Structure formats: C-alpha cells, structure tokens
C-alpha cells in the first residue's frame, strides 16, 4: 500500500513512539482491515486480538460464546489484551466488545493510544450482514440488534483518544485519516 505522504507516515510513527495503537469500534468498522494497513504503513507488527484469543483458546469466538458465555469470554479477552499490551509499538485490533469491558478498557488506556473507528449503521450493516459469524447478531432482527449495540456502545467508544470516521471509501483513505489523527498527537 502506498501512502501519499511519506512525511505523514514519519510524523505518525514519531507521535506513536513506543506505544501501541489500539483500534476500537463496532463489528464491521474495519478494525482488522484498516489495522493491518496502518501497521504496514508504520512498519510495526499487527495483531488481531480476536485471532489471538482463538489461538490461545484453540476455539472460535462463536464456540467460546456458546460454550462459556459472554462473561467468561470477556474475562479471557481482558487477559489476552493485557498480555498483548505489554510490548510495543504495534497495532492491535480489538473485538467490538473489548473496549466496553471496563477492565479491558483500563488495560487499553494504560497500554496504548486508542482510535475509535466510527461508522454509521448503514455502513456497518452492509459490512456485517453477509456472514453469520457474529455471535451477537444471531437474533431475530440482527440489524436492530446492531443499532442497539451502537446506541449502547458509542458513548463508551467516544472515550477513545482519537476518532476516525470509517466510511464507504477506499481503505487507503481511512488509513491516511488514522495516520493524520496519530500525527496530530505529537507533543501531547
């Protein structure tokens, strides 16, 4: 991926320093896709927290939810996030509910710079309705469930250090927005 401004990349990398960049937001916001590209641009490692949870548990997220319930899943997620945040810099994408959990949110705030990838309902729905791998959307009216999650979670996501709009444009445009947001924190 080619970023239009090497200077923007340099500034963002300098602003990040040794901190981790942690992407938060609802399912479908683009945390994994954008996170990979931001990590590539910054020349730092990328970690998808959900994949790490699946790796350490040897179970899918859906299976973890089904077998142990959301509370046990969130406890495991908090432990994995705490471990991931111990070293940096790197870009970490979180699951949609990670930042909502108060314990996990404390770990994230201590261990990194947070970017909320904020998207409107139609963008999210278009991205998530094609697959049935989202345990929280296995409801009678999944679009309404997604809207309810937005209403409940957006005030908490708003606590992130930075907010970047995830919208229906080329991924590279959102990546540049993330880099610009990071660069804006120089000296802060």
Buried (B, 14 or more C-beta within 10 A) or exposed (E): EEBEEEEBBEBBBEBBEEBBBBBBBBBBBBBBBBBBBBBBBBEBEBBBBBEBBBEEBEBBBBEBBEEBEBEEBBBBBBBBBBEBBEEBBBBBBBBBBBBBBEBBBEBBBEBBBBBBBBBEBEBBBEBBBEEEEBBBBEEEEBBEBBBEBBEEBEEBBEEBBBBBBBBEEEBBEBBBBBBBBBBEBEEE
